[in-house]
Amino acid sequence: MMDLMQAGHRIKQLRKQQMLTQEKLAELINLSPHYIFEIEKGVKTMSLYTLHDIVTELHTSADYILYGSSTPTEQSYPDQLELLIENVPYSMRETLAEIISNLLPYLK
């Protein structure tokens, strides 16, 4: 059986791991920030469409959100580096790749 409070908690946890505010998540899926707040608190249910949008933006599965039955892996949501790179214009990505390549030996 689905527990709305637990589902909301899992959404909040994933949202925070991905450094998204309620406002940003709401903007990404075209909802109000207050509605995201209510979902995370377990006060409101969500439609299948909203669930789909949330799991897509949070890079997880509906099973995990609704039942906690599968744990997200490290690859199931973008890490901080992926989020930073996402905002780099394509014309600058080759330069960024060279910078990172030069730094890698010093990180080991």
C-alpha positions in Angstrom: 0.0 0.0 0.0 1.2 3.4 -0.9 2.0 5.8 2.0 1.6 9.4 0.8 3.9 10.8 3.6 6.7 8.4 2.7 6.3 9.1 -1.0 6.5 12.8 -0.3 9.6 12.2 1.9 11.3 10.4 -0.9 10.5 13.2 -3.4 11.9 15.8 -1.0 15.0 13.7 -0.3 15.8 13.2 -4.0 15.0 16.9 -4.7 17.5 18.0 -2.1 20.2 15.6 -3.2 19.9 17.2 -6.6 20.1 20.7 -5.1 16.7 21.7 -6.4 14.4 24.0 -4.5 10.7 23.4 -4.4 10.4 26.4 -6.6 12.8 25.1 -9.2 11.2 21.6 -9.3 7.8 23.3 -9.6 9.0 25.4 -12.5 10.5 22.4 -14.3 7.2 20.5 -14.2 4.9 23.4 -14.5 3.3 23.3 -11.0 3.1 25.7 -8.1 5.7 25.5 -5.4 2.9 25.2 -2.8 1.6 22.1 -4.6 5.1 20.6 -4.4 5.2 21.4 -0.7 1.9 19.7 -0.2 3.0 16.6 -2.1 6.2 16.4 -0.1 4.2 16.7 3.2 1.8 13.9 2.1 -1.2 16.3 2.2 -2.0 16.1 -1.5 -2.0 13.2 -4.0 -0.6 13.6 -7.4 -2.0 12.6 -10.8 -0.2 10.0 -12.9 1.0 12.8 -15.2 2.5 14.7 -12.2 4.1 11.5 -10.9 5.6 11.0 -14.4 6.9 14.5 -14.5 8.4 14.2 -11.0 10.2 10.9 -11.6 11.5 12.2 -14.9 13.0 15.4 -13.4 14.3 13.5 -10.4 15.8 10.7 -12.5 14.2 7.9 -10.5 11.4 5.4 -10.8 7.8 5.5 -9.9 8.3 2.3 -7.8 10.9 4.1 -5.7 8.7 7.2 -5.1 5.5 5.3 -4.4 6.8 2.2 -2.5 10.5 2.7 -1.9 11.0 -0.7 -3.4 14.0 0.1 -5.5 16.8 2.3 -4.2 18.2 4.9 -6.5 21.7 4.2 -7.6 24.4 6.8 -8.0 23.7 6.9 -11.7 19.9 7.5 -11.2 20.3 11.2 -10.7 22.8 13.7 -11.9 25.6 14.6 -9.6 26.8 18.2 -9.0 29.3 18.0 -11.9 26.6 16.9 -14.3 24.4 19.8 -13.2 27.2 22.3 -13.7 28.1 20.9 -17.1 24.5 21.0 -18.2 24.7 24.8 -18.0 27.9 25.2 -20.0 27.4 26.2 -23.6 28.3 23.5 -26.1 30.9 25.8 -27.6 32.8 25.8 -24.3 32.6 22.2 -23.4 35.7 21.1 -25.2 37.7 23.7 -23.3 36.1 22.4 -20.0 37.0 18.8 -20.9 40.6 19.8 -21.4 40.7 21.6 -18.0 39.2 18.6 -16.3 41.6 16.2 -18.0 44.5 18.3 -16.8 43.2 18.3 -13.2 42.5 14.5 -13.0 46.0 13.4 -12.2 46.0 15.8 -9.1 42.8 14.3 -7.8 44.1 10.7 -7.4 
